């Protein structure tokens, strides 16, 4: 029987978080970006000092998802001033949600998304939002299926290349 568990990350998980961050981001975007821009982004976003700062921020939380005791992916959520855009105190941001390719199509993304919605609801947030690369069609289709609608866009820098992320929002009540 398949066992799926979610575990909140702590500073003790720093190296594991770095590894899963590198692996999943690289798997997801390496074929659409230059190796120079990928390497620049990976080094900036997922170096130990940066991840330690993010893990230590009380307005950010990371959760691992395990599939049969093997780490399969993770989610990062932000509230308050940790959000990457000014969305107000009634919002929760999903900054990152990634599943290793070999674990995709098992419902793990939906499980992590529902975990974020559960946390947002417990904290009386009115909406949940995220940014998704305009060329990530599978993710956009998934979020639309889950009730998100596009409410804007912002720039995202992959190394020195400016890309566009769609901002997708879901009202919670």
PyMOL commands that set and color helices and strands:
alter all, ss='L'
color gray80, all
select helices_A, chain A and resi 11-32+35-45+48-56+80-82+101-103+108-122+137-145
alter helices_A, ss='H'
color red, helices_A
select strands_A, chain A and resi 4-8+60-67+70-78+91-99+127-133+149-158+161-171
alter strands_A, ss='S'
color yellow, strands_A
deselect
rebuild
show_as cartoon
